[in-house]
Structure formats: C-alpha cells, structure tokens
C-alpha cells in the first residue's frame, strides 16, 4: 500500500516501509527512474486477522538516523475487507528526547501556501499546498524541494551547489510528456539573507523550463518552525490515504480504435495515460459504461483522494444525461457523484461537462468542467486531452499518401527546420554507429528511414496547423506534438496504454 511517496510492502515474509523519489512504486521493483530514497524494515509487527488490523514499529535510528526529524514510527492500519485500501488507522511519530525539533532553517518553506498559475495578485481561487520537510504533493505525485545546499533529510533533488537557486523537479510522468521539468525560484526566496524563509504573506514567483507553462505564484499562509516531539498522522477517511497498488478493473480494457466522424468509439487521454481520468465514448445510445464514462483504472489514481465517505474512487464512472451535437461537435454530460456513489468527491456532488472536439477528433479543443464547490476547469488550460490513438492517426495519414505525390517528394528534400534527434536515424534506433563498412544497403536504409521521419514530422506539423486554426491552445498543441512522436519510432512513444490493445 502507498500514499505520498511512502510504500509499505508485505511480501516474502518481510514488512518494510520505503520512500521513493517519484511516489508510487510498482510491484516489479525494476523502475530505474523511480529512485529508492530510503527503506527500513518493521522491527516489531503483528497482524490480527479477525479485525484485519496490522500494527508495527519502525526505528529510524537503526537505519541511518532520524527521518524527517523523528526517531520512531508506531503504525496501526485496519484494512478494508477486500484489501483495496486502509479504512482507518494512525502513524504516531516520536522523538526520543521528547523535545520539539527546530526546523526553521532546515525546512524554511514548511507550512501552507496558496498556489496558482499566471496571476500573482489574486489568490481567491488558488490551490492550497502543504509543504512538510521540504516536500509536497499534487495530484498524487510528490515533489522534493532542493534548497541549493546539502542536507540529509530526504532532499534527493539536491544539486549540492551553494549558488543553486531553490528549485524542484517534476516527476517524469507529470506535465507535458516524458521529460524532466525543473521549476525554479525567480523571486521571493533568498535563504542567504533570510535563512528561515519568506514571511507569511510573501509571494514567491517560480518559472518552469518550458515556454508552454505560465509562471507559477505561491503566497505564504503559515510557517511551521518546529517538529513536535509526538506527531499523530491519521490514516483513512479523515487523514492519509493508503491504497493497494496495481489494482485492475473487473472489466477488460477495450481495444484502441480511431473514428474520424464522431467521438463515439474514441478514447481521449491527459498526461499520455489511459485510465488517468481518460474519457471513453462507447455508444450514443448506450447506458452506463455502454454509453460514455471516465476511467480511473490506472494505478496512479490509487494515490488520489478517496470519495468523501472514505471509499475508493470507482474504476469507471459513467456519464449521465449525455448528449452530442454533431453540428458543433460538442458532447455534454454529467458525473453525478451523489447519485452514483451515495457520497461526494472533494465536496462535489455533481460535475457538468461540455467538451468540444476538433473536426477530425484528434483532441479536445475547448469547453470545460463545472464543479459545484470549486472553480471550473477549462480545456486547453488546466485540462489538455488528445485522442489515445494519435499515433495511429498519423500512421493512417502516411498510409493514405502516394509516396510519389509532390507533398511527399518535397518532404524528403532538405529540411532546414529540423531541430530534433528525429532527423538522425541512428539516434532514433538507439545506435551511434558511424562506420560506413556495412555496404550500400545500410546507406539506402538510412536514407529511407530519414525520409519517413521527415514525412511524419511534416504530417504532425500539418495536423498542428489545422488544430491551431480551429482554436487549439498552445498546451494542447504541445501535447499533440509529443504524443505523436510514436509515429516516428515506437521507442519514442510516451503513451501508457494501460492494457488497451492497439491495432497492428
């Protein structure tokens, strides 16, 4: 089970807790991109089968010193009957000397902040962030803040540079594509003159190393200057959420298909991931999952908050009262949390959707989601979705073309705008060979591959031009550009299909 970047594993007669850099750890343990920061076995533990309750003690002092300022954890967890989540419990964190531990200079950003994109003056609709021991979480992903100086408290992003600005890296599966975004302080933090961090009410400006993202602003609400000798971290409905990792839906994932005339039969994804609140449009006449639904079937959703009664979010949530206007290519529907689940989700009883597609159903152009307890979300801004079959869309266009047509011939000529490794076949194929002794066959193969790459890049460019004319935002175009790279080479494909069968 896991939450934040904590993973508690029960296998092979061993129970241990581990902290991973990017949060959720898979079952295989072979994910090199998700660095293990620290692990520690439970010294004493007991499981009471009748009440489904686990209890145990972790002594951090026996594994490299205190963790996050404390010496010992006493853990009590009661599992749900199907072991999908922990329904109640607590983690009691203790300092051995029974005295508060000062963290004012060690964790100068700890406390609560209001954060938002694009506006550093009006924080009315900002999201609240809680920074604890130089880390915070957003959407189930954990971010570790580097202060630009060495410390031993889990700051795994530390660059060990005295002159390094305060910064943190986004997890590799967070943002626009499988690349590592760095968010760096532009103004508002100077730990040289103010080692205890900005005062309450101060505004911090962050910049991201990608022009598709606006500046990000944080306004400090509170400061946390010490760790008390005993801390109680509730687990369950009103506290930390712990879920089983790797759960799968009882229903098999559908086959991936592309339909260019309507949304029906298509799947639209955000963050290149099927099952991460992806939209599945099955049939205009179907009811429930046979009509249209949102899928929460990816394991990353296990780190999201549960429903407000403590139950896990269903794997699939169908749209109610849905309709489709073919003239405007607009889908409308509702997600009725109270009606479907008998409870709310994050204070919302109902979500109202309006989704407008482009003319070929490659992406969502505009529209939004109206949530009754928080500000609406808008497509093209905070929500960016493309067709999960975007690679197949590009490949189909390639197959439709006559290789002798003027546009294709032109695309194989000099490409002065080439600016990616896609123009270098050896790099695309994972080889750096430059020897010329493999005969003319290799040379011919490289020329053909290079020409195909240019055709794909031209088609992606044409697709983006059309989408831009139809009103697609810069962020949505960036999503399309990255997702379509799989048409060049499958090794470049960033999409996690999560069990969906692709057409061959």
C-alpha positions as CSV (number, residue, x, y, z in Angstrom):
1,X,0.0,0.0,0.0
2,X,1.2,3.5,-0.5
3,X,0.5,7.2,-0.3
4,X,2.6,10.3,-0.9
5,X,6.0,8.7,-1.5
6,X,5.6,6.1,1.2
7,X,5.3,2.5,0.3
8,X,4.6,-0.3,2.8
9,X,5.2,-3.7,1.3
10,X,4.1,-7.1,2.6
11,X,5.9,-9.8,0.8
12,X,8.2,-12.8,1.2
13,X,7.7,-12.8,5.0
14,X,9.2,-9.2,5.2
15,X,7.4,-6.0,6.1
16,X,9.1,-2.7,5.3
17,X,8.5,0.9,4.6
18,X,10.2,2.6,1.7
19,X,10.3,6.2,0.3
20,X,10.6,6.6,-3.5
21,X,11.5,9.8,-5.2
22,X,8.6,9.8,-7.7
23,X,5.9,8.4,-5.3
24,X,4.2,5.1,-6.2
25,X,6.4,2.1,-6.6
26,X,5.3,-0.7,-8.9
27,X,5.4,-4.3,-7.9
28,X,8.4,-5.2,-10.1
29,X,10.9,-3.0,-8.4
30,X,12.7,-2.6,-11.7
31,X,11.8,1.0,-12.3
32,X,15.1,2.7,-12.6
33,X,13.5,6.2,-13.0
34,X,11.9,5.9,-9.5
35,X,14.9,6.1,-7.2
36,X,14.6,4.5,-3.8
37,X,15.5,7.2,-1.3
38,X,15.4,5.1,1.9
39,X,13.8,1.9,3.3
40,X,13.5,0.4,6.8
41,X,12.0,-2.9,8.0
42,X,9.5,-3.0,10.7
43,X,11.2,-4.2,13.9
44,X,8.1,-5.5,15.6
45,X,4.8,-6.1,13.9
46,X,1.6,-8.1,14.4
47,X,-1.4,-8.8,12.2
48,X,-4.9,-9.5,13.8
49,X,-6.8,-11.5,11.1
50,X,-10.2,-11.2,12.7
51,X,-10.2,-7.4,12.7
52,X,-7.9,-7.0,9.6
53,X,-5.5,-4.9,11.6
54,X,-1.8,-4.5,11.3
55,X,0.5,-2.9,13.9
56,X,4.2,-2.3,13.8
57,X,7.2,-0.2,14.8
58,X,9.9,1.4,12.6
59,X,13.0,2.6,14.4
60,X,14.7,5.0,12.0
61,X,17.8,5.5,14.3
62,X,18.8,1.9,13.4
63,X,18.9,2.7,9.7
64,X,20.9,5.8,9.2
65,X,19.5,8.3,11.7
66,X,16.2,10.1,12.1
67,X,13.8,10.5,9.2
68,X,12.1,13.9,8.7
69,X,13.3,14.9,12.2
70,X,11.8,12.0,14.1
71,X,13.2,8.7,15.5
72,X,10.4,6.2,15.6
73,X,7.1,5.4,13.9
74,X,4.3,3.4,15.5
75,X,1.9,2.3,12.8
76,X,-1.6,0.9,13.2
77,X,-3.7,0.1,10.0
78,X,-7.1,-1.5,9.6
79,X,-7.7,-2.8,6.0
80,X,-10.9,-2.9,4.1
81,X,-12.5,-6.3,3.6
82,X,-11.2,-6.5,0.0
83,X,-7.7,-5.1,1.0
84,X,-8.0,-2.3,-1.6
85,X,-7.4,0.4,0.9
86,X,-6.8,1.2,4.6
87,X,-10.1,2.4,6.1
88,X,-8.7,3.7,9.4
89,X,-5.5,3.9,11.5
90,X,-2.7,6.2,12.5
91,X,1.1,6.8,12.3
92,X,2.5,8.0,15.6
93,X,5.8,9.8,15.1
94,X,8.1,10.2,18.1
95,X,11.3,12.0,19.0
96,X,13.4,10.1,21.5
97,X,14.3,13.1,23.6
98,X,10.7,14.2,23.9
99,X,11.6,17.7,22.9
100,X,10.4,19.8,19.9
101,X,12.9,19.7,17.0
102,X,13.6,23.1,15.5
103,X,13.3,23.1,11.7
104,X,13.2,26.8,11.0
105,X,16.4,26.9,8.9
106,X,16.4,23.3,7.9
107,X,13.0,23.3,6.3
108,X,12.4,27.1,5.7
109,X,9.5,26.6,3.3
110,X,7.5,24.3,5.6
111,X,3.9,25.4,6.2
112,X,0.9,26.2,4.0
113,X,0.9,28.1,0.7
114,X,-1.7,29.3,-1.9
115,X,-0.5,28.4,-5.4
116,X,-1.7,29.2,-8.9
117,X,-0.7,29.8,-12.5
118,X,-0.4,33.2,-14.2
119,X,-1.6,35.7,-11.5
120,X,0.5,36.8,-8.5
121,X,-2.0,39.2,-7.0
122,X,-5.4,37.5,-6.8
123,X,-5.3,34.2,-4.9
124,X,-9.1,33.8,-4.5
125,X,-9.3,30.5,-6.4
126,X,-5.8,29.3,-5.6
127,X,-5.0,25.8,-4.5
128,X,-3.7,25.2,-1.0
129,X,-0.3,23.4,-0.7
130,X,1.2,22.0,2.4
131,X,5.0,21.7,2.5
132,X,6.4,19.3,5.1
133,X,10.1,18.6,5.4
134,X,10.8,20.2,2.0
135,X,8.2,18.2,0.1
136,X,4.6,18.5,-1.0
137,X,2.2,16.5,-3.3
138,X,-0.1,17.5,-6.2
139,X,-2.4,15.0,-7.9
140,X,-0.8,12.1,-6.2
141,X,2.7,13.0,-7.3
142,X,5.4,14.0,-4.8
143,X,7.7,17.0,-5.3
144,X,11.0,17.4,-3.3
145,X,12.3,20.9,-2.9
146,X,16.1,21.5,-3.3
147,X,17.3,24.4,-1.2
148,X,20.6,24.5,-3.0
149,X,22.6,23.2,-0.1
150,X,23.4,19.8,1.2
151,X,21.2,18.2,3.9
152,X,20.3,14.6,4.9
153,X,16.6,14.8,5.3
154,X,15.3,13.2,2.1
155,X,16.1,16.1,-0.2
156,X,17.0,13.8,-3.1
157,X,16.9,16.6,-5.7
158,X,19.8,18.4,-4.1
159,X,22.4,19.5,-6.6
160,X,25.0,20.2,-3.8
161,X,25.6,23.7,-5.2
162,X,25.8,26.7,-2.8
163,X,24.7,29.0,-5.6
164,X,21.9,26.8,-7.0
165,X,18.5,28.6,-6.8
166,X,15.8,26.9,-4.8
167,X,14.1,24.5,-7.2
168,X,12.5,21.1,-7.6
169,X,11.9,18.7,-10.5
170,X,8.6,17.4,-11.6
171,X,8.1,13.7,-11.7
172,X,8.8,12.3,-15.1
173,X,5.2,11.4,-15.7
174,X,3.9,14.8,-14.6
175,X,3.5,17.6,-17.2
176,X,3.6,17.6,-21.0
177,X,5.5,14.4,-21.9
178,X,8.2,12.1,-20.6
179,X,10.8,14.8,-19.9
180,X,12.1,16.3,-16.7
181,X,10.7,19.7,-15.9
182,X,12.5,21.9,-13.5
183,X,10.6,24.6,-11.5
184,X,13.0,27.3,-10.2
185,X,12.5,30.3,-8.0
186,X,12.6,33.6,-9.9
187,X,12.0,35.9,-7.0
188,X,10.7,35.9,-3.4
189,X,13.2,33.5,-1.7
190,X,16.7,34.4,-0.6
191,X,18.0,31.9,2.0
192,X,21.2,33.8,2.3
193,X,19.7,36.9,3.9
194,X,16.5,35.2,5.2
195,X,17.5,31.6,6.1
196,X,14.2,30.9,7.8
197,X,12.4,31.5,4.5
198,X,9.8,34.1,3.3
199,X,7.5,35.7,5.8
200,X,3.8,35.0,6.0
201,X,2.0,37.0,3.2
202,X,5.1,37.0,0.9
203,X,4.7,36.0,-2.7
204,X,7.1,33.7,-4.5
205,X,7.4,33.6,-8.3
206,X,8.5,30.3,-9.9
207,X,9.5,29.7,-13.5
208,X,9.4,26.4,-15.5
209,X,11.9,25.4,-18.1
210,X,9.2,25.2,-20.8
211,X,7.5,28.1,-22.6
212,X,4.2,26.3,-22.6
213,X,3.8,26.9,-18.9
214,X,2.9,30.2,-17.3
215,X,4.7,31.5,-14.3
216,X,3.6,30.0,-11.0
217,X,2.9,32.0,-7.9
218,X,2.9,30.9,-4.3
219,X,1.6,33.1,-1.4
220,X,2.7,32.0,2.1
221,X,-0.2,31.4,4.6
222,X,1.7,29.9,7.5
223,X,5.1,28.9,8.8
224,X,6.0,25.7,10.5
225,X,9.2,26.2,12.5
226,X,9.5,23.0,14.6
227,X,8.5,19.4,14.7
228,X,6.7,18.5,18.0
229,X,8.1,15.5,20.0
230,X,4.9,13.5,19.2
231,X,3.0,13.8,15.9
232,X,-0.2,11.9,15.0
233,X,-0.8,11.3,11.4
234,X,-4.4,9.9,11.0
235,X,-4.9,7.3,8.3
236,X,-8.2,6.7,6.5
237,X,-11.2,8.8,5.7
238,X,-10.0,11.9,7.5
239,X,-6.3,11.5,7.1
240,X,-3.5,10.0,5.0
241,X,-5.0,7.8,2.2
242,X,-3.4,4.3,1.7
243,X,-4.4,2.2,-1.3
244,X,-3.4,-1.1,-2.8
245,X,-1.1,-0.6,-5.8
246,X,-1.7,-2.3,-9.1
247,X,-5.4,-3.0,-8.8
248,X,-7.2,-3.6,-12.0
249,X,-10.8,-3.2,-13.1
250,X,-13.1,-6.2,-13.3
251,X,-13.8,-5.2,-16.9
252,X,-11.2,-5.7,-19.6
253,X,-9.8,-2.6,-21.2
254,X,-11.3,-2.0,-24.6
255,X,-9.4,-2.2,-27.9
256,X,-7.9,1.1,-29.1
257,X,-9.7,2.5,-32.1
258,X,-9.9,5.7,-34.1
259,X,-13.1,7.2,-35.6
260,X,-12.8,10.4,-37.5
261,X,-16.6,11.2,-37.9
262,X,-17.7,11.4,-34.2
263,X,-16.4,10.9,-30.7
264,X,-18.1,7.5,-30.5
265,X,-15.6,4.7,-30.3
266,X,-12.7,7.1,-29.4
267,X,-10.7,7.4,-26.2
268,X,-9.2,10.8,-25.0
269,X,-6.4,11.0,-22.6
270,X,-4.5,13.5,-20.5
271,X,-0.8,13.2,-19.5
272,X,-0.4,10.5,-22.1
273,X,-2.1,7.9,-19.9
274,X,-5.1,5.7,-20.4
275,X,-7.1,5.3,-17.2
276,X,-5.9,8.5,-15.6
277,X,-9.3,10.2,-15.8
278,X,-9.5,9.3,-19.5
279,X,-12.7,9.7,-21.4
280,X,-14.2,6.7,-23.2
281,X,-17.1,7.3,-25.7
282,X,-18.7,3.9,-26.4
283,X,-22.1,4.5,-27.9
284,X,-24.6,7.4,-28.2
285,X,-27.5,5.0,-27.3
286,X,-25.7,3.1,-24.5
287,X,-26.4,3.5,-20.8
288,X,-23.8,3.5,-18.0
289,X,-20.4,2.1,-19.2
290,X,-22.0,1.2,-22.5
291,X,-22.6,4.9,-23.2
292,X,-19.7,7.1,-22.1
293,X,-17.5,7.0,-18.9
294,X,-14.4,8.3,-17.2
295,X,-11.8,5.7,-16.4
296,X,-9.8,5.8,-13.2
297,X,-8.2,2.4,-13.9
298,X,-4.6,3.4,-13.9
299,X,-2.6,2.6,-10.7
300,X,-1.6,6.3,-10.4
301,X,-5.2,7.0,-9.4
302,X,-4.7,4.9,-6.3
303,X,-2.8,7.9,-4.9
304,X,-5.7,10.3,-5.5
305,X,-8.0,11.2,-2.6
306,X,-10.9,8.8,-1.9
307,X,-14.6,9.7,-2.1
308,X,-15.7,11.8,0.9
309,X,-17.0,8.8,2.8
310,X,-13.6,7.2,2.6
311,X,-14.4,4.7,-0.2
312,X,-12.0,4.4,-3.2
313,X,-13.0,6.1,-6.4
314,X,-14.7,3.6,-8.7
315,X,-12.6,2.3,-11.6
316,X,-15.2,3.6,-14.1
317,X,-17.7,6.4,-13.6
318,X,-20.4,6.7,-16.3
319,X,-21.7,10.0,-17.7
320,X,-25.4,10.6,-17.0
321,X,-27.8,12.6,-19.2
322,X,-25.3,12.8,-22.0
323,X,-25.9,14.2,-25.5
324,X,-23.9,15.0,-28.6
325,X,-24.4,17.9,-31.0
326,X,-22.9,16.9,-34.4
327,X,-23.0,20.4,-35.8
328,X,-20.8,21.9,-33.1
329,X,-19.1,18.6,-32.3
330,X,-19.9,19.2,-28.7
331,X,-20.5,16.5,-26.0
332,X,-22.4,17.3,-22.8
333,X,-22.9,15.1,-19.8
334,X,-22.9,14.9,-16.0
335,X,-20.9,12.9,-13.5
336,X,-23.4,12.6,-10.6
337,X,-21.2,11.5,-7.6
338,X,-24.0,11.6,-5.1
339,X,-26.4,9.7,-7.3
340,X,-23.9,7.1,-8.4
341,X,-21.9,6.6,-5.2
342,X,-24.1,7.9,-2.4
343,X,-21.4,10.5,-1.5
344,X,-19.5,13.5,-2.8
345,X,-15.9,13.7,-4.0
346,X,-13.8,16.6,-2.7
347,X,-17.0,18.3,-1.8
348,X,-18.6,17.9,-5.2
349,X,-22.0,16.2,-5.7
350,X,-22.0,16.7,-9.5
351,X,-19.8,17.7,-12.4
352,X,-21.1,19.2,-15.6
353,X,-19.1,18.7,-18.7
354,X,-19.1,20.5,-22.1
355,X,-16.5,19.0,-24.5
356,X,-15.9,20.4,-28.0
357,X,-13.7,18.4,-30.4
358,X,-11.7,19.3,-33.5
359,X,-13.0,18.4,-36.9
360,X,-11.2,15.1,-37.0
361,X,-11.5,14.2,-33.3
362,X,-7.8,14.2,-32.7
363,X,-8.2,16.3,-29.5
364,X,-10.5,18.4,-27.3
365,X,-10.4,22.0,-28.5
366,X,-12.4,23.8,-25.8
367,X,-15.2,23.6,-23.2
368,X,-14.8,22.9,-19.5
369,X,-16.0,21.2,-16.3
370,X,-18.2,23.0,-13.9
371,X,-17.7,21.7,-10.3
372,X,-20.2,22.9,-7.8
373,X,-17.8,23.5,-4.9
374,X,-14.7,24.8,-6.7
375,X,-13.7,26.9,-9.7
376,X,-14.4,25.4,-13.1
377,X,-11.6,23.8,-15.2
378,X,-11.1,24.7,-18.8
379,X,-9.9,22.6,-21.7
380,X,-6.8,24.0,-23.3
381,X,-5.7,25.4,-20.0
382,X,-5.7,23.2,-16.9
383,X,-7.2,20.3,-18.9
384,X,-5.5,19.0,-22.0
385,X,-6.7,15.9,-23.8
386,X,-5.8,14.2,-27.1
387,X,-7.0,11.0,-28.8
388,X,-5.3,8.0,-27.4
389,X,-4.9,6.8,-31.0
390,X,-2.9,9.9,-32.1
391,X,0.0,7.7,-33.3
392,X,-2.4,5.6,-35.3
393,X,-3.9,8.8,-36.8
394,X,-0.5,9.9,-38.1
395,X,0.3,6.5,-39.3
396,X,-3.0,6.3,-41.2
397,X,-2.2,9.6,-43.0
398,X,1.1,8.1,-44.0
399,X,-0.5,5.0,-45.5
400,X,-3.1,7.2,-47.4
401,X,-0.3,9.2,-49.1
402,X,1.1,8.3,-52.5
403,X,4.8,8.3,-52.0
404,X,5.2,9.8,-55.5
405,X,2.9,12.8,-54.7
406,X,4.5,16.3,-54.7
407,X,4.0,16.8,-51.0
408,X,5.7,13.6,-50.1
409,X,8.6,14.3,-52.6
410,X,9.0,17.8,-51.1
411,X,9.1,16.4,-47.6
412,X,12.1,14.2,-48.5
413,X,14.2,17.2,-49.6
414,X,16.3,19.4,-47.4
415,X,14.6,20.1,-44.1
416,X,16.1,23.3,-42.8
417,X,13.7,23.4,-39.8
418,X,14.9,20.1,-38.4
419,X,15.7,20.6,-34.7
420,X,15.3,17.2,-33.0
421,X,17.1,13.9,-32.9
422,X,14.3,12.6,-35.1
423,X,16.5,13.6,-38.1
424,X,19.2,11.2,-37.1
425,X,18.1,7.6,-37.7
426,X,20.9,6.1,-35.7
427,X,19.9,8.1,-32.6
428,X,16.2,7.1,-33.1
429,X,17.1,3.4,-33.3
430,X,19.4,3.6,-30.3
431,X,22.6,3.2,-32.2
432,X,25.6,5.5,-32.6
433,X,27.3,3.7,-35.3
434,X,29.1,5.9,-37.9
435,X,31.1,3.2,-39.7
436,X,30.5,3.0,-43.5
437,X,31.6,-0.6,-43.9
438,X,28.2,-2.2,-43.8
439,X,27.6,-1.8,-47.6
440,X,25.3,0.4,-49.6
441,X,22.3,-1.5,-48.2
442,X,22.7,0.3,-44.8
443,X,23.1,3.6,-46.5
444,X,19.9,3.1,-48.5
445,X,18.1,2.0,-45.4
446,X,19.2,5.1,-43.5
447,X,18.0,7.4,-46.4
448,X,14.6,5.7,-46.4
449,X,14.3,6.0,-42.6
450,X,15.3,9.6,-42.8
451,X,12.7,10.3,-45.4
452,X,10.0,8.6,-43.4
453,X,10.9,10.6,-40.3
454,X,10.6,13.8,-42.3
455,X,7.2,12.7,-43.7
456,X,6.0,12.1,-40.1
457,X,7.3,15.5,-38.9
458,X,5.6,17.2,-41.8
459,X,2.2,15.4,-41.1
460,X,2.5,16.4,-37.4
461,X,3.1,20.0,-38.4
462,X,0.1,19.9,-40.8
463,X,-2.1,18.5,-38.0
464,X,-0.9,21.2,-35.6
465,X,-1.6,23.9,-38.1
466,X,-5.1,22.7,-38.6
467,X,-5.7,22.4,-34.9
468,X,-4.3,25.9,-34.3
469,X,-6.8,27.3,-36.9
470,X,-9.6,25.5,-35.1
471,X,-8.7,27.1,-31.8
472,X,-6.4,24.6,-30.1
473,X,-4.4,26.1,-27.3
474,X,-0.6,26.1,-27.1
475,X,-0.7,23.5,-24.3
476,X,-2.9,21.2,-26.3
477,X,-0.6,21.6,-29.4
478,X,2.4,20.7,-27.2
479,X,0.5,17.6,-26.0
480,X,-0.2,16.6,-29.6
481,X,3.4,17.2,-30.8
482,X,4.9,15.0,-28.0
483,X,2.2,12.2,-28.2
484,X,2.6,11.8,-31.9
485,X,6.3,11.1,-31.7
486,X,5.5,7.4,-31.5
487,X,4.7,7.5,-35.3
488,X,8.4,8.2,-35.9
489,X,9.6,5.2,-33.8
490,X,7.7,3.2,-31.2
491,X,10.5,3.8,-28.8
492,X,9.7,7.5,-28.7
493,X,6.0,6.8,-27.9
494,X,5.2,8.4,-24.5
495,X,1.7,7.0,-24.2
496,X,0.9,4.5,-21.5
497,X,-1.9,2.4,-23.0
498,X,-2.6,0.6,-19.7
499,X,-3.7,-2.7,-21.3
500,X,-5.6,-1.3,-24.3
501,X,-4.9,-3.4,-27.4
502,X,-3.5,-1.4,-30.3
503,X,-4.4,-2.2,-33.9
504,X,-1.5,-3.6,-35.8
